[in-house]
Amino acid sequence: MTFLVQKRDDPSDQLMVFFPDDLSVGIKPIRSYAEKMVAQGVTKGIIVYRKTITPSANKIISQMSSKYQMEAFNESDLLVNITHHELVPKHVVLKDEEKKALLARYHLKESQLPRIQSSDPVAKYYGLKKGQVVKIIRASETAGRYLTYRLCV
């Protein structure tokens, strides 16, 4: 099963969501999904698999990242929205202009920011790519709220 999703405010920003029938997803379905994305002119895709995805299929997904943004999620990982959990602070992905302003304001280089792995569950949820910065807003007893920024690696 396949769905084509687009933003209300920007119909050109489209995403394809694939639900493979196989319990273990291999290379063949990944290639067919890539072909569907090319045919539709869509550059973003999500694969929601039931049990496992083979290492070779994961490798193909990571190799596609230069041209297409494809992510794979286990069905069981999507049963709970982790961003609504009480222990997960609010995350806001910064735009490129905001990132530049942040680095200029604090006289920082990108390499001086704390890091967040692209494999982090929250980073995967927001689709963070290498080089993007996320602002994390935590509650603080003394300051009211505490801001920190992390660079996706």
C-alpha positions in Angstrom: 0.0 0.0 0.0 1.3 3.5 -0.9 0.1 7.0 0.1 1.1 10.3 -1.4 1.0 13.1 1.2 1.4 16.8 0.7 1.5 19.9 3.0 -1.6 22.1 3.0 0.4 25.3 2.9 2.9 24.0 0.3 1.4 21.4 -2.2 4.8 21.1 -3.9 6.3 19.5 -0.7 5.2 15.9 -1.2 6.0 12.7 0.7 5.3 9.1 -0.2 4.5 6.6 2.5 5.0 2.9 1.8 3.6 -0.1 3.7 5.3 -3.3 2.4 3.3 -6.5 2.7 6.4 -8.6 3.4 7.4 -9.2 7.1 11.1 -8.8 6.1 11.8 -6.0 3.6 14.6 -6.6 1.2 16.3 -4.8 -1.8 13.6 -5.5 -4.4 10.7 -3.5 -2.7 13.1 -0.6 -1.9 14.1 -0.4 -5.6 10.4 -0.4 -6.7 9.6 2.3 -4.2 12.5 4.4 -5.5 11.1 3.9 -9.0 7.7 5.1 -7.9 9.2 8.2 -6.3 11.1 9.0 -9.5 8.0 8.5 -11.6 5.9 10.8 -9.4 8.7 13.4 -9.0 8.7 13.0 -5.2 12.0 13.3 -3.3 10.8 12.2 0.2 9.7 8.8 1.3 8.9 6.8 4.4 8.8 3.0 4.6 6.8 1.5 7.5 7.8 -2.1 7.8 6.3 -4.9 10.0 9.2 -6.9 11.4 12.6 -6.4 9.9 14.4 -4.7 7.1 17.5 -6.4 5.7 21.0 -4.8 6.1 21.4 -4.6 2.4 18.0 -2.8 2.1 19.2 -0.3 4.8 22.4 0.2 2.8 20.4 1.1 -0.3 18.3 3.5 1.7 21.4 5.3 3.0 23.0 5.4 -0.5 19.8 7.1 -1.8 20.3 10.0 0.7 22.3 12.1 -1.8 19.2 12.6 -4.1 16.2 11.3 -2.2 15.3 11.5 1.5 14.0 8.0 2.5 13.5 6.8 6.0 12.4 3.4 7.4 10.5 2.9 10.6 9.3 -0.2 12.3 5.6 -0.3 12.7 5.8 -0.9 16.5 8.0 2.2 16.9 5.2 4.4 15.5 2.5 3.2 17.9 3.4 6.0 20.4 4.3 9.5 19.4 7.6 10.0 21.3 7.5 13.8 21.0 4.4 13.8 23.3 6.2 11.9 26.1 6.6 13.9 29.3 10.4 13.3 29.4 11.0 14.5 25.8 11.5 18.2 25.7 10.2 20.3 22.8 12.4 20.2 19.7 12.3 22.9 17.0 14.3 22.4 13.7 16.0 25.7 12.7 15.9 27.0 9.2 19.3 27.8 7.5 18.9 31.6 8.1 18.2 30.9 11.8 21.2 28.6 12.1 23.4 31.3 10.6 22.0 33.9 13.0 22.6 31.6 15.9 26.2 30.9 15.0 26.9 34.7 14.4 25.2 35.7 17.6 27.3 33.5 19.8 30.4 33.7 17.6 30.5 29.9 17.1 31.6 27.5 14.5 29.3 24.6 13.6 31.8 22.1 15.2 31.4 23.9 18.6 27.7 23.0 19.0 26.7 19.9 20.9 25.7 17.0 18.7 22.7 14.8 18.1 22.9 11.6 16.1 20.7 11.3 13.0 19.7 7.9 14.3 18.3 9.4 17.5 14.6 8.7 17.7 13.6 12.3 17.9 16.0 13.2 15.1 14.4 10.5 12.9 10.9 11.7 13.8 11.8 15.2 12.5 13.8 13.9 9.6 17.0 15.7 10.6 19.8 15.7 8.1 23.5 16.1 8.7 24.3 19.8 9.3 20.8 20.8 10.5 20.5 22.4 13.9 17.6 21.7 16.4 16.6 24.0 19.3 15.7 22.1 22.4 13.4 23.8 25.0 13.5 22.3 28.4 11.6 23.3 31.6 13.9 24.7 34.3 13.0 25.2 38.0 15.4 28.2 38.3 15.2 29.8 34.8 11.7 28.9 33.7 13.0 27.4 30.5 16.4 26.3 29.3 17.4 26.5 25.6 20.1 24.4 24.0 21.0 23.8 20.4 22.3 20.6 18.8 23.9 19.9 15.4 22.8 16.8 13.6 25.7 14.5 12.7 
